[in-house]
Amino acid sequence: MRSIKILFACCILFISLSVKAQSRMEIRAGSEKTRTASWDIGVSPGVFVNRRAYVSNSFTIGGDLRFQKKFSDKFTGLLSLGFQSIDAYPVNTIYYIKAGTKLFVSPIFYAAGEIGLGEYSEGGELLIYTPSIGIIAGKRLDFALKYESYSNLSWPYAQLGLRVGYRFSK
């Protein structure tokens, strides 16, 4: 629990310093301005990949707040704070913080990977990793198909989900 709180405080400090430093920086691409940092909010419905007898429902739902920093046209850094609500013994809700990258294979298609720490509502810490593939639709929507795995639980848990994100800045 203490490690989650320290990591959370470090991430908030990083985000606040990065946003302050980048708030005035913009890269000009022709006549169009491209922001180097942005925030988005996402909803993540999913289904269990490895459903067991102690799972009363095969569906999950979650949400996250994500900070993205664009380092180049092909590489973006990610930092996410979120939760995943599941209906399985002994876990009901997982709260997490993850960091990762997006690698763009074209202007709209990307592959991403995140790794992070989480804590479940009944007490206990776990490691989370999330590979995904996605598409940017327009200037504000982001759709991703993701596989999310949680370890350090007394039972294996993984889900296949869809993340629908809405970007606050263009």
C-alpha positions as CSV (number, residue, x, y, z in Angstrom):
1,M,0.0,0.0,0.0
2,R,2.8,2.4,0.9
3,S,4.6,1.8,-2.5
4,I,1.3,2.6,-4.4
5,K,1.0,5.9,-2.5
6,I,4.6,6.9,-3.2
7,L,4.3,5.9,-6.8
8,F,1.0,7.8,-7.1
9,A,2.6,11.0,-5.5
10,C,5.6,10.8,-7.9
11,C,3.3,10.4,-10.9
12,I,1.2,13.4,-9.9
13,L,4.4,15.5,-9.5
14,F,5.7,14.3,-12.9
15,I,2.4,15.2,-14.6
16,S,2.1,18.6,-13.0
17,L,5.7,19.6,-13.9
18,S,5.3,18.2,-17.4
19,V,2.1,20.0,-18.0
20,K,3.5,23.3,-16.7
21,A,6.6,22.9,-18.8
22,Q,4.8,21.9,-22.0
23,S,1.8,24.3,-21.7
24,R,3.4,26.9,-23.9
25,M,5.4,24.6,-26.2
26,E,3.9,23.7,-29.5
27,I,5.3,22.1,-32.6
28,R,4.3,23.6,-35.9
29,A,3.4,21.1,-38.7
30,G,2.9,23.3,-41.7
31,S,0.2,25.8,-40.7
32,E,-1.4,23.4,-38.2
33,K,-0.3,23.3,-34.5
34,T,0.2,20.0,-32.8
35,R,0.2,19.8,-29.0
36,T,2.9,17.8,-27.4
37,A,0.9,16.9,-24.3
38,S,-2.8,16.0,-23.8
39,W,-5.3,14.4,-21.4
40,D,-8.0,11.9,-22.2
41,I,-10.6,9.9,-20.3
42,G,-11.5,6.4,-21.2
43,V,-14.1,3.7,-20.6
44,S,-13.0,0.1,-20.8
45,P,-15.6,-2.7,-21.0
46,G,-14.2,-6.2,-21.2
47,V,-14.7,-9.9,-20.8
48,F,-12.7,-12.5,-18.8
49,V,-10.3,-14.6,-20.9
50,N,-9.8,-17.2,-18.2
51,R,-13.2,-17.5,-16.4
52,R,-13.2,-19.7,-13.4
53,A,-15.9,-21.0,-11.0
54,Y,-15.3,-18.1,-8.6
55,V,-16.2,-15.6,-11.3
56,S,-19.9,-14.8,-11.1
57,N,-20.0,-12.6,-14.1
58,S,-17.8,-12.7,-17.2
59,F,-18.1,-8.9,-17.9
60,T,-15.9,-6.1,-16.5
61,I,-16.1,-2.3,-16.7
62,G,-13.5,0.3,-15.9
63,G,-12.3,3.8,-16.5
64,D,-9.1,5.8,-16.6
65,L,-7.6,9.2,-16.8
66,R,-4.6,9.3,-19.2
67,F,-1.9,11.8,-19.7
68,Q,-0.1,11.5,-23.1
69,K,3.2,13.2,-24.1
70,K,4.2,13.2,-27.7
71,F,7.9,12.8,-28.2
72,S,7.9,12.3,-32.0
73,D,5.4,11.5,-34.7
74,K,5.8,7.8,-34.0
75,F,6.4,7.7,-30.2
76,T,4.1,8.9,-27.4
77,G,4.5,8.3,-23.6
78,L,1.5,7.3,-21.5
79,L,0.6,7.6,-17.8
80,S,-2.8,6.3,-16.6
81,L,-4.7,6.3,-13.4
82,G,-7.8,4.1,-13.3
83,F,-10.0,1.3,-12.0
84,Q,-11.4,-1.9,-13.2
85,S,-14.6,-3.3,-11.6
86,I,-15.0,-7.0,-11.7
87,D,-17.2,-9.5,-10.0
88,A,-15.0,-12.3,-8.8
89,Y,-14.0,-13.7,-5.4
90,P,-11.9,-12.2,-3.7
91,V,-11.7,-9.1,-5.8
92,N,-14.4,-6.6,-6.7
93,T,-12.4,-3.5,-7.9
94,I,-8.8,-3.0,-8.9
95,Y,-7.3,0.5,-8.8
96,Y,-4.1,1.1,-10.7
97,I,-1.4,3.4,-12.1
98,K,0.3,2.4,-15.3
99,A,3.0,3.9,-17.5
100,G,3.8,2.9,-21.1
101,T,4.3,3.9,-24.7
102,K,2.4,4.2,-28.0
103,L,4.2,3.4,-31.2
104,F,2.4,4.7,-34.3
105,V,2.7,2.5,-37.4
106,S,0.8,5.0,-39.5
107,P,-0.7,8.4,-38.6
108,I,-3.8,6.8,-37.1
109,F,-2.9,3.1,-36.2
110,Y,-0.8,2.3,-33.2
111,A,0.5,-0.5,-30.9
112,A,0.8,0.3,-27.2
113,G,2.1,-1.3,-24.1
114,E,1.7,-0.4,-20.4
115,I,2.9,-1.8,-17.2
116,G,1.9,-0.7,-13.7
117,L,1.0,-1.4,-10.1
118,G,-2.5,-1.9,-8.7
119,E,-4.3,-2.6,-5.5
120,Y,-7.6,-4.4,-5.2
121,S,-10.4,-3.3,-2.9
122,E,-10.0,-6.2,-0.5
123,G,-6.3,-5.4,0.1
124,G,-3.3,-6.6,-1.8
125,E,-1.0,-5.3,-4.5
126,L,-0.5,-6.7,-8.0
127,L,1.4,-6.1,-11.2
128,I,-0.5,-5.2,-14.3
129,Y,0.6,-5.4,-18.0
130,T,-1.5,-4.3,-20.9
131,P,-0.6,-4.7,-24.6
132,S,-3.0,-3.1,-27.1
133,I,-3.6,-2.1,-30.7
134,G,-5.6,1.0,-31.6
135,I,-6.9,3.6,-34.0
136,I,-7.2,7.4,-33.6
137,A,-10.6,8.5,-35.0
138,G,-10.7,12.2,-35.8
139,K,-9.1,14.6,-33.4
140,R,-10.6,13.5,-30.1
141,L,-11.6,9.7,-30.2
142,D,-9.3,6.8,-29.5
143,F,-10.3,3.1,-29.8
144,A,-8.1,0.3,-28.6
145,L,-8.4,-3.5,-28.3
146,K,-6.5,-4.5,-25.2
147,Y,-5.4,-7.6,-23.3
148,E,-5.0,-6.8,-19.6
149,S,-3.3,-9.3,-17.2
150,Y,-3.1,-9.1,-13.4
151,S,-0.5,-11.0,-11.4
152,N,0.2,-11.5,-7.7
153,L,-3.4,-12.6,-7.1
154,S,-4.0,-16.0,-5.6
155,W,-5.8,-16.8,-8.9
156,P,-5.0,-15.8,-12.5
157,Y,-7.0,-13.0,-14.0
158,A,-6.9,-11.6,-17.5
159,Q,-9.4,-9.8,-19.7
160,L,-9.9,-8.8,-23.3
161,G,-11.4,-5.4,-23.5
162,L,-12.1,-2.3,-25.6
163,R,-10.9,1.1,-24.5
164,V,-12.9,4.1,-25.8
165,G,-11.0,7.3,-25.1
166,Y,-12.0,11.0,-25.5
167,R,-9.2,13.5,-25.7
168,F,-9.8,16.9,-24.1
169,S,-7.4,18.9,-26.2
170,K,-7.2,18.7,-30.0
